[in-house]
């Protein structure tokens, strides 16, 4: 896992408009016009954010007649998922400790 790429991905999607675009594209490919209409942002604003997302490798586009259709690129999100999963060990350890505590508590209380 490339930490630098991961940091760049997180920094890119941290901007609220780009985050909202990604949330919208999770539901499926959209044209710039659909993105503008759904999110209530200007076309130049949407295009600028889509360019940044594209340069970061988070979205891809294709032409359909005179429209640009954008969709999510899976690989960066798989890398994010793997990174988030790396924290599961921390939570599993804490839940195991909590379970041990509760078992001790129930044994001491005679429950």
Secondary structure, 3 states (H helix, E strand, C coil): CCHHHHHHHHHHHCCHHHHHHHHHHCCCCEEHHHHHHHHCCCHHHHHHHHHHHHHCCCEEEEEECCEEEEEECHHHHHHHHHHHHCCHHHHHHHHHHHHHHHHHHHHHHCC
